[in-house]
Amino acid sequence: MEAEAARQGLTVEEYGVYKGDVGSVVKPVNSAGGLLFLSILITLIMTVVAVLLVKLVVDGTEEPNWGQIVFAVAFGLWIVPTAWAYYFKERKAARLRTQSGKTIELPTRRNSARD
């Protein structure tokens, strides 16, 4: 990422999150707006999961699978802050690029010809 930012004449802070799709089956959604949408969606999904976990424990009608509960809690404690951190990083980078009048060029695939 540092090399791609330097190639475009940007600092790492101005570049933001990784913009390519190398190693990805799905095209990345990494604009500030796209990351905001994903952050909100992930937060809502994990909130529903948390409510269902609380309901499962409070009801007491079924024996909870503690392994799955611990995994869901650990995953939620990791994915929600990570999603928001990526959003804030890209929002700051977009603001810095706008202030300095720079644009970003999306990287090509790694196996394509170099400039």
MIGUSE-375787 format. One record per residue (C-alpha): chain; x, z, y. Coordinates in Angstrom, 3 decimals. Layout:
% residues N
A	X	Z	Y;
...
//
This chain:
% residues 115
A	0.000	0.000	0.000;
A	2.865	0.798	2.368;
A	4.376	-2.650	1.772;
A	1.043	-4.380	2.428;
A	0.547	-2.425	5.649;
A	4.081	-3.262	6.817;
A	3.572	-6.947	5.934;
A	0.576	-7.026	8.263;
A	2.351	-5.158	11.045;
A	0.238	-2.028	10.622;
A	1.157	1.578	10.063;
A	-0.130	3.201	6.880;
A	-2.546	5.186	9.053;
A	-3.911	1.957	10.595;
A	-4.168	0.261	7.197;
A	-6.446	2.934	5.744;
A	-7.504	2.775	2.108;
A	-6.320	0.111	-0.355;
A	-8.049	-3.189	0.369;
A	-7.294	-5.246	-2.741;
A	-9.065	-5.668	-6.037;
A	-6.066	-5.757	-8.385;
A	-6.945	-3.936	-11.581;
A	-10.606	-3.735	-10.610;
A	-13.515	-5.392	-12.374;
A	-15.775	-4.862	-9.367;
A	-14.893	-6.072	-5.878;
A	-14.087	-2.960	-3.862;
A	-16.363	-1.762	-1.102;
A	-13.796	-0.276	1.227;
A	-15.005	-0.845	4.753;
A	-15.981	2.288	6.642;
A	-19.675	1.418	6.229;
A	-19.331	0.714	2.518;
A	-17.430	3.923	1.919;
A	-20.019	5.883	3.911;
A	-22.765	4.459	1.691;
A	-20.826	5.326	-1.473;
A	-20.020	8.835	-0.209;
A	-23.664	9.552	0.549;
A	-24.764	8.092	-2.798;
A	-22.201	10.115	-4.762;
A	-23.129	13.280	-2.866;
A	-26.838	12.758	-3.592;
A	-26.209	12.091	-7.288;
A	-24.005	15.163	-7.651;
A	-26.603	17.256	-5.785;
A	-29.257	16.185	-8.293;
A	-26.867	17.026	-11.141;
A	-26.210	20.468	-9.607;
A	-29.945	21.165	-9.267;
A	-30.529	20.129	-12.884;
A	-27.658	22.356	-14.050;
A	-29.078	25.346	-12.169;
A	-32.525	24.621	-13.621;
A	-31.026	24.431	-17.121;
A	-29.284	27.788	-16.766;
A	-32.218	29.551	-15.042;
A	-34.882	28.263	-17.468;
A	-33.141	29.640	-20.506;
A	-35.348	27.524	-22.794;
A	-32.377	25.603	-24.195;
A	-28.882	26.706	-25.098;
A	-26.626	25.027	-22.509;
A	-23.595	23.033	-23.620;
A	-20.942	24.836	-21.592;
A	-18.326	22.141	-22.154;
A	-20.518	19.525	-20.508;
A	-21.451	21.908	-17.700;
A	-17.812	22.730	-16.931;
A	-16.950	19.012	-16.980;
A	-19.844	18.141	-14.640;
A	-18.907	20.900	-12.189;
A	-15.207	19.966	-12.233;
A	-16.039	16.278	-11.791;
A	-18.380	17.052	-8.896;
A	-15.804	19.275	-7.219;
A	-13.327	16.376	-7.444;
A	-15.414	13.248	-6.724;
A	-17.432	14.400	-3.702;
A	-14.479	15.513	-1.527;
A	-12.457	12.475	-2.646;
A	-15.221	10.066	-1.623;
A	-15.571	11.683	1.796;
A	-11.782	11.787	2.278;
A	-11.583	8.022	1.661;
A	-14.429	7.434	4.112;
A	-12.817	9.522	6.867;
A	-9.425	7.898	6.250;
A	-10.897	4.391	6.569;
A	-13.020	5.320	9.586;
A	-9.928	6.635	11.363;
A	-7.957	3.513	10.392;
A	-10.719	1.216	11.668;
A	-10.808	3.121	14.953;
A	-7.009	2.885	15.308;
A	-7.052	-0.858	14.551;
A	-9.796	-1.408	17.127;
A	-7.937	0.582	19.786;
A	-4.726	-1.361	19.232;
A	-6.511	-4.724	18.929;
A	-5.195	-5.376	15.408;
A	-7.081	-6.967	12.555;
A	-6.559	-6.624	8.850;
A	-6.025	-9.419	6.370;
A	-7.212	-8.653	2.855;
A	-4.369	-8.852	0.315;
A	-4.235	-11.576	-2.291;
A	-3.985	-10.946	-6.000;
A	-0.546	-9.800	-7.140;
A	-0.124	-12.796	-9.428;
A	-0.810	-15.314	-6.650;
A	1.949	-17.120	-4.773;
A	3.705	-15.097	-2.083;
A	3.864	-16.260	1.551;
//
